């Protein structure tokens, strides 16, 4: 990782306006550096201020300075060649359209054929010495857009801001029947099922989980929903809709009808993200996959 920042001290909390501050305060508060990444820079990286190498523990910066951080990145993932549907890429982030049946990150015995493996191969093929830094994940059988940062500090900044500040996701889903209201909000805490390491349940002892929904269309006893996440709990949409008595079609884990579809009818259709390092925003859409279109409109 080799990144350069133009120092702007405006708005840095706990400091006098534009007064010199420690480089640690600048990187942690303004550039998204986690505690772990700061330690990697301090012990194994190189830090330059205005082109001069400095000690991370004692360096200070002033408004207008140029800070460069160099940290070697390696990955434990295997680089696996595979076709990737890349919908957006710049020097900071990349957005991919994930197919059904693919994990985002190695887990559960699949260590070579995930989105992370394929992206690592793409990075190596294009000369980018980058590790895999997913900002969020999709379930194996959920399709659609996945945002991946190219820098660990950007991953941290986007993840920490995932309350609507920097990162917003929208989904479409197909359910049996129709919701009690055409549009509304499901505000039910989610916890791990006491008898499963995978399944989740709605429980007052769980974490806050908020999903907004809007009915787009009804046909043949089914409803097409547009859903927006305010929080990002595991299986959030699946659990919330099941709790409302309308599980996703094909969702065998939460009681969905699997006679017409063998995966949950859920697609991450839209993604908005603001780069907290540059202030630039992206807005990416993905077409609803054919199996979900067939489910609602027929062949």
Secondary structure, 3 states (H helix, E strand, C coil): CEEEEECCCCCCCCCCCCCCEEHHHHHHHHCCCCHHHHHHHHHHCEEEECCEECCCCCCEECCCCEEEEECCCCCCCCCCCCCCCEEEECCCEEEEEECCCCCCCCECCECCCCHHHHHHHHHHHCCCCCCCEECCCCCCCCEEEEEEECCHHHHHHHHHCCCCCCEEEEEEEEEECCCCCCEEEEECCEEECCCCCCCEEECCCCECCEEEEEEEEEECCEEEEEEEECCCCCCHHHHHHHHCCCCECCCHHHCCCCCCCCCCCEEEEEEEEECCCCCCEEEEECCCCHHHHHHHHCC
